[in-house]
Amino acid sequence: MSTPLPLSIWARNISPSPTLAVDAKAKALQAAGEDVCSFAAGEPDYDTPEHIKEACIAALKGGKTKYAPTPGIEPLRQAIVARYELEYGLKAAPAQVIVSPGGKFNCYLGVLAVCSPGDEVIIPAPYWVSYPEMVKLAGAAPKFVLCDDSSGFKLTPARLEAAITPKTRLLILNSPSNPTGVVYSRVELEAIVAVALKHNLYILSDEMYEHLIYDGATPTCIATFSPEVAARTITVAGFSKTYAMTGWRIGTTLAPLPIAKAITELQSQMSSNVATFAQYGALAALTEREKTKAAVTTMLTAFDRRRKNLHAALNGIPGVSCLLAQGAFYLFPNISSFGLKDMDFCNRLLESEKVAAVPGSAFGAEGYLRLSYATSDAIIAKGVERLTRFCATLRK
């Protein structure tokens, strides 16, 4: 019998998504009849708004089932350009826009377009789980800068400066943040970006949660800072979170023309185009603004209420401390006082109380949990009751 050939270094070194793994385990328990309170999913519990679905259905019936241009249908790219100008005053051309099958793929293509083997990419931690794997798949090396709750989970210019080496090529920023829900102010981002510009770095600005913000916070589009910054910034956004379209797999990139061209060429060889008829649904999300705004406002109002209720409940549990997030739909409580590894904490919590949470170590921050409040008020209330009971057993 012959010896099996080894897999590639990419396949051997890739880590599976811990967030998807926890969500899958919770769903498997639910399918087996268990009463699981899941805080694991990174998606809204609302359905896609009807006018978006109807536009997709109409496109299907209208025969929009053939290949589309690799970077997206022209009306959608024009609508994305118009959206950036309306919301941020940012002027761009449709040729700078690439529509890809999900924001995750947009981020990966952005990394591939500017990073080569031997390069370093600075990633503030806690970070979204896929950033390090994308960097490794490009042959580059992730370099983490831990920003814990003592710093409000925020990178500072001084800490960025200290992490930069001659090999540093790219800085990844994510505001509002997954997993912490932190929102950087424009002033904070300007100071960080000034350091990146000084050292001639590219910036990948993941703005996927830009419209899910609270307490009067405002989103910041880094590419608006100056022409010099715009020339080095890859802006990733999309439809998944804001419009409850996670399963549609539609993300967007806005980039300088040379980078946009490179991303388009990469995508042409890797995935061709986003499903053509789905793009017409995305187009309706941007052009039927009043209907879209009403749907998003309903969702955001519920998220805000849940955010405050969950935050108050978590800080009422002895041994747990939690900062109040300003964006996205996550809280990131500190559970280090229990003296238990967060992975063990989550495994035992799911086993004994049927509560699913993602350990902070999955995001590069041991001793925390990521809890999504994109779930019902009833599940949040029941889940907190179970979490409180579980934590009490750890303090005996």
C-alpha positions as CSV (number, residue, x, y, z in Angstrom):
1,M,0.0,0.0,0.0
2,S,1.5,3.3,-1.1
3,T,2.2,6.1,1.4
4,P,-0.4,8.9,1.1
5,L,1.0,12.1,-0.4
6,P,1.2,15.0,2.0
7,L,-1.3,17.9,1.6
8,S,0.0,21.4,0.7
9,I,1.5,23.7,3.4
10,W,-1.6,25.9,2.9
11,A,-4.0,23.0,3.8
12,R,-1.8,21.8,6.6
13,N,-1.4,25.2,8.3
14,I,-4.9,26.6,7.9
15,S,-7.1,26.8,11.0
16,P,-10.8,26.2,10.7
17,S,-13.1,29.1,11.7
18,P,-13.8,28.8,15.4
19,T,-16.9,30.9,15.2
20,L,-18.5,28.7,12.6
21,A,-17.4,25.6,14.5
22,V,-19.2,26.8,17.7
23,D,-22.3,27.7,15.8
24,A,-22.3,24.3,14.0
25,K,-22.0,22.5,17.3
26,A,-24.9,24.6,18.8
27,K,-27.1,23.9,15.8
28,A,-26.3,20.2,16.0
29,L,-27.4,20.1,19.6
30,Q,-30.6,22.0,18.7
31,A,-31.3,19.5,15.9
32,A,-31.0,16.7,18.5
33,G,-33.7,18.4,20.5
34,E,-31.6,20.3,23.1
35,D,-32.7,23.7,24.3
36,V,-29.6,25.7,23.3
37,C,-29.2,29.4,23.9
38,S,-26.7,30.4,21.2
39,F,-24.7,33.6,21.3
40,A,-22.3,32.3,18.7
41,A,-23.7,33.4,15.3
42,G,-22.3,36.5,13.6
43,E,-25.5,37.2,11.7
44,P,-28.7,39.2,12.3
45,D,-31.7,37.1,13.4
46,Y,-33.9,39.2,11.0
47,D,-34.8,38.1,7.5
48,T,-33.7,40.0,4.4
49,P,-36.1,42.9,3.7
50,E,-38.9,42.0,1.3
51,H,-38.0,44.6,-1.4
52,I,-34.5,43.2,-1.6
53,K,-35.8,39.6,-2.0
54,E,-38.4,40.7,-4.6
55,A,-35.7,42.5,-6.7
56,C,-33.7,39.2,-6.7
57,I,-36.8,37.2,-7.7
58,A,-37.6,39.6,-10.5
59,A,-34.1,39.3,-11.8
60,L,-34.3,35.6,-11.8
61,K,-37.6,35.7,-13.7
62,G,-36.1,38.3,-16.0
63,G,-33.3,35.9,-17.0
64,K,-30.5,37.5,-15.1
65,T,-28.9,34.1,-14.7
66,K,-25.8,34.3,-16.9
67,Y,-22.2,35.4,-16.2
68,A,-21.8,39.0,-15.1
69,P,-18.7,41.2,-15.3
70,T,-16.1,40.0,-12.8
71,P,-16.2,43.1,-10.6
72,G,-20.0,43.3,-10.6
73,I,-22.8,44.6,-12.7
74,E,-22.4,48.2,-13.7
75,P,-25.6,49.6,-12.1
76,L,-24.5,48.1,-8.7
77,R,-21.0,49.5,-8.9
78,Q,-22.4,52.9,-9.8
79,A,-24.8,52.7,-6.8
80,I,-21.9,51.8,-4.5
81,V,-20.0,54.8,-5.8
82,A,-23.1,57.0,-5.2
83,R,-23.5,55.6,-1.7
84,Y,-19.9,56.6,-0.7
85,E,-20.4,60.1,-2.1
86,L,-23.8,60.5,-0.4
87,E,-22.7,59.2,3.0
88,Y,-19.1,60.4,3.2
89,G,-18.5,62.9,0.4
90,L,-16.0,60.4,-1.1
91,K,-15.7,60.7,-4.9
92,A,-14.7,57.5,-6.7
93,A,-15.2,55.8,-10.0
94,P,-17.1,52.5,-10.7
95,A,-13.7,51.1,-11.9
96,Q,-12.5,51.3,-8.3
97,V,-15.3,49.0,-7.0
98,I,-15.2,45.2,-6.9
99,V,-18.2,43.2,-5.8
100,S,-17.1,39.8,-4.5
101,P,-18.8,36.6,-3.0
102,G,-18.8,37.8,0.6
103,G,-16.8,40.4,2.6
104,K,-14.4,37.6,3.7
105,F,-13.4,37.1,0.2
106,N,-13.0,40.8,-0.4
107,C,-10.6,41.0,2.6
108,Y,-8.6,38.0,1.3
109,L,-8.3,39.5,-2.2
110,G,-7.2,42.8,-0.7
111,V,-4.4,41.0,1.2
112,L,-3.4,39.0,-1.9
113,A,-3.2,42.1,-4.0
114,V,-0.6,43.9,-1.8
115,C,1.2,41.2,0.2
116,S,3.9,38.8,-0.9
117,P,5.8,36.0,0.9
118,G,8.1,37.5,3.6
119,D,5.9,40.6,4.2
120,E,4.4,41.3,7.6
121,V,0.9,42.4,8.3
122,I,0.0,44.2,11.6
123,I,-3.3,43.0,13.1
124,P,-4.6,44.5,16.3
125,A,-6.0,41.9,18.7
126,P,-8.7,41.0,19.5
127,Y,-9.2,40.5,15.7
128,W,-11.7,38.8,13.4
129,V,-10.7,35.2,13.3
130,S,-10.1,35.1,9.5
131,Y,-7.5,37.9,9.2
132,P,-4.5,35.8,10.3
133,E,-5.4,32.9,8.1
134,M,-5.8,35.2,5.1
135,V,-2.4,36.6,5.7
136,K,-0.8,33.2,6.0
137,L,-2.5,32.0,2.8
138,A,-0.8,34.9,1.0
139,G,2.5,33.7,2.3
140,A,2.9,36.7,4.6
141,A,3.3,36.7,8.4
142,P,0.6,38.1,10.8
143,K,2.0,40.3,13.6
144,F,-0.4,40.9,16.5
145,V,-0.6,43.9,18.8
146,L,-2.8,43.0,21.8
147,C,-5.2,45.7,22.8
148,D,-7.1,44.5,25.8
149,D,-10.0,46.0,27.8
150,S,-7.6,48.2,29.8
151,S,-7.0,50.1,26.5
152,G,-10.7,49.9,25.5
153,F,-9.6,47.3,22.9
154,K,-8.1,50.1,20.8
155,L,-4.8,50.3,19.0
156,T,-2.7,53.4,19.7
157,P,-0.3,55.2,17.4
158,A,2.6,54.4,19.8
159,R,1.8,50.7,19.9
160,L,1.5,50.6,16.1
161,E,4.8,52.4,15.7
162,A,6.6,49.9,18.0
163,A,5.3,47.0,15.9
164,I,6.4,48.2,12.5
165,T,9.5,46.7,11.0
166,P,11.2,47.0,7.5
167,K,9.1,44.0,6.5
168,T,5.7,45.6,7.4
169,R,3.5,45.9,4.4
170,L,-0.1,46.2,5.6
171,L,-2.2,47.3,8.6
172,I,-5.6,45.8,9.0
173,L,-8.2,48.0,10.9
174,N,-11.7,47.0,11.7
175,S,-14.2,49.6,13.1
176,P,-16.8,48.9,14.3
177,S,-15.0,45.8,15.5
178,N,-15.8,42.1,15.4
179,P,-15.5,40.8,18.1
180,T,-15.5,43.7,20.6
181,G,-18.0,46.2,19.0
182,V,-15.5,49.0,19.5
183,V,-15.8,52.1,17.3
184,Y,-12.8,54.3,16.7
185,S,-13.4,58.0,16.5
186,R,-12.2,59.9,13.4
187,V,-9.5,61.6,15.5
188,E,-8.2,58.2,16.8
189,L,-8.1,56.8,13.3
190,E,-6.4,59.9,11.8
191,A,-3.6,59.5,14.4
192,I,-3.2,55.8,13.6
193,V,-3.3,56.3,9.8
194,A,-0.7,59.1,10.1
195,V,1.8,56.5,11.4
196,A,0.9,54.0,8.7
197,L,1.4,56.7,6.1
198,K,4.7,57.7,7.6
199,H,6.0,54.2,7.2
200,N,4.5,53.8,3.7
201,L,2.0,51.0,4.6
202,Y,-1.1,49.9,2.9
203,I,-4.3,49.9,5.0
204,L,-7.1,47.4,4.8
205,S,-10.1,49.1,6.4
206,D,-12.8,46.5,7.2
207,E,-16.0,48.6,7.6
208,M,-18.5,45.8,7.3
209,Y,-20.4,47.0,10.4
210,E,-20.3,50.7,9.6
211,H,-24.1,51.2,9.8
212,L,-24.6,49.2,13.0
213,I,-23.6,51.9,15.6
214,Y,-25.2,53.3,18.7
215,D,-25.0,56.2,21.3
216,G,-24.5,58.8,18.7
217,A,-21.3,57.3,17.4
218,T,-20.6,58.0,13.7
219,P,-18.8,55.7,11.2
220,T,-15.5,56.8,9.7
221,C,-14.4,56.1,6.2
222,I,-10.6,56.2,6.3
223,A,-10.3,56.8,2.6
224,T,-11.7,60.3,3.1
225,F,-8.8,61.5,5.1
226,S,-6.7,62.7,2.2
227,P,-5.7,61.8,-1.4
228,E,-2.5,60.2,0.0
229,V,-4.5,58.0,2.4
230,A,-7.0,57.1,-0.3
231,A,-4.2,56.0,-2.5
232,R,-3.1,53.4,0.1
233,T,-6.5,52.3,1.5
234,I,-8.5,49.2,0.6
235,T,-12.0,49.7,2.0
236,V,-14.1,46.6,2.5
237,A,-17.8,46.7,3.2
238,G,-20.9,44.8,2.2
239,F,-24.5,43.8,2.6
240,S,-24.4,40.9,5.0
241,K,-24.7,42.6,8.4
242,T,-26.6,45.8,7.7
243,Y,-29.2,44.3,5.5
244,A,-29.5,40.8,7.0
245,M,-28.1,39.3,3.8
246,T,-25.4,37.0,5.2
247,G,-26.3,34.0,3.0
248,W,-26.3,36.1,-0.1
249,R,-22.5,36.4,0.0
250,I,-22.1,39.9,-1.4
251,G,-19.2,42.0,-0.2
252,T,-17.6,45.1,-1.7
253,T,-14.2,46.6,-2.1
254,L,-13.3,50.2,-2.9
255,A,-9.7,50.6,-3.8
256,P,-7.2,52.7,-5.8
257,L,-7.3,51.8,-9.4
258,P,-4.1,49.8,-9.6
259,I,-5.2,47.7,-6.6
260,A,-8.8,47.4,-7.9
261,K,-7.5,46.1,-11.2
262,A,-5.3,43.5,-9.4
263,I,-8.2,42.4,-7.3
264,T,-10.4,42.1,-10.3
265,E,-7.8,39.9,-12.1
266,L,-7.4,37.7,-9.0
267,Q,-11.2,37.3,-8.7
268,S,-11.5,36.5,-12.4
269,Q,-9.3,33.4,-11.9
270,M,-10.7,32.4,-8.5
271,S,-14.5,32.9,-8.4
272,S,-15.6,34.8,-11.6
273,N,-18.5,36.9,-10.3
274,V,-21.1,37.1,-7.6
275,A,-24.4,35.3,-8.5
276,T,-25.9,37.6,-11.1
277,F,-29.4,37.7,-9.8
278,A,-28.3,38.3,-6.2
279,Q,-26.6,41.5,-7.3
280,Y,-30.0,42.9,-8.3
281,G,-31.1,42.4,-4.8
282,A,-28.1,44.3,-3.5
283,L,-28.9,47.0,-6.0
284,A,-32.4,47.4,-4.5
285,A,-30.9,47.7,-1.0
286,L,-29.0,50.8,-2.2
287,T,-31.5,52.4,-4.6
288,E,-34.8,51.9,-2.7
289,R,-33.4,53.9,0.2
290,E,-36.5,54.6,2.2
291,K,-37.6,51.0,2.4
292,T,-34.1,49.9,3.3
293,K,-33.8,52.6,5.9
294,A,-37.0,51.5,7.6
295,A,-35.9,47.9,7.7
296,V,-32.5,48.8,9.1
297,T,-33.9,51.1,11.7
298,T,-36.2,48.4,13.0
299,M,-33.3,46.0,13.3
300,L,-31.0,48.6,14.9
301,T,-33.5,49.6,17.5
302,A,-33.8,46.0,18.6
303,F,-30.0,45.5,18.7
304,D,-29.6,48.6,20.8
305,R,-32.1,47.4,23.4
306,R,-30.5,44.0,23.5
307,R,-27.0,45.5,23.7
308,K,-27.9,47.5,26.8
309,N,-29.8,44.7,28.5
310,L,-27.1,42.2,27.9
311,H,-24.3,44.6,29.0
312,A,-26.1,45.3,32.3
313,A,-26.8,41.7,32.9
314,L,-23.2,40.6,32.3
315,N,-21.8,43.2,34.7
316,G,-24.3,42.0,37.3
317,I,-22.6,38.5,37.3
318,P,-19.9,38.3,40.0
319,G,-16.5,37.8,38.3
320,V,-17.6,39.1,34.9
321,S,-16.7,42.6,33.6
322,C,-17.8,43.9,30.3
323,L,-17.2,47.2,28.3
324,L,-20.2,48.7,26.5
325,A,-19.8,48.3,22.8
326,Q,-20.7,51.2,20.4
327,G,-21.1,49.1,17.3
328,A,-21.8,45.8,15.6
329,F,-23.8,43.3,17.6
330,Y,-21.2,41.8,20.0
331,L,-20.1,42.2,23.6
332,F,-16.7,40.9,24.7
333,P,-16.8,40.2,28.5
334,N,-13.7,39.4,30.5
335,I,-14.0,36.1,32.4
336,S,-10.4,35.7,33.4
337,S,-11.2,36.1,37.1
338,F,-12.5,32.5,37.1
339,G,-9.0,31.1,36.5
340,L,-10.2,28.9,33.7
341,K,-9.0,28.9,30.1
342,D,-11.7,30.5,27.9
343,M,-12.0,27.4,25.7
344,D,-12.6,25.2,28.7
345,F,-15.1,27.8,30.0
346,C,-17.0,27.7,26.8
347,N,-16.9,23.9,26.5
348,R,-18.2,23.4,30.0
349,L,-20.8,26.2,29.6
350,L,-22.2,24.5,26.5
351,E,-22.1,21.0,28.1
352,S,-23.7,21.9,31.4
353,E,-26.0,24.8,30.6
354,K,-26.5,24.5,26.8
355,V,-25.2,28.1,26.2
356,A,-23.0,28.6,23.2
357,A,-20.3,31.3,23.2
358,V,-17.1,31.8,21.3
359,P,-13.9,31.9,23.4
360,G,-11.8,35.1,23.2
361,S,-8.7,33.1,22.3
362,A,-10.3,32.5,18.9
363,F,-9.8,36.2,18.4
364,G,-6.3,36.4,19.8
365,A,-7.5,37.4,23.3
366,E,-7.4,34.7,26.0
367,G,-9.8,35.2,29.0
368,Y,-12.8,36.7,27.2
369,L,-16.0,35.6,25.5
370,R,-17.7,36.9,22.4
371,L,-21.4,37.0,22.8
372,S,-23.6,38.0,19.9
373,Y,-26.9,39.8,20.8
374,A,-28.2,39.3,17.3
375,T,-30.7,36.9,18.8
376,S,-34.0,37.2,20.5
377,D,-34.7,39.0,23.8
378,A,-36.0,35.7,25.2
379,I,-32.9,33.8,24.3
380,I,-30.7,36.5,25.8
381,A,-32.7,36.5,29.1
382,K,-32.6,32.7,29.4
383,G,-28.9,32.5,28.4
384,V,-27.9,35.1,31.0
385,E,-29.8,33.2,33.7
386,R,-27.9,30.0,32.7
387,L,-24.5,31.8,32.5
388,T,-25.1,33.3,35.9
389,R,-25.8,29.9,37.4
390,F,-22.7,28.5,35.7
391,C,-20.4,31.2,36.9
392,A,-21.7,30.7,40.4
393,T,-20.5,27.1,40.3
394,L,-17.0,28.3,39.4
395,R,-16.8,30.6,42.4
396,K,-17.6,27.9,45.0
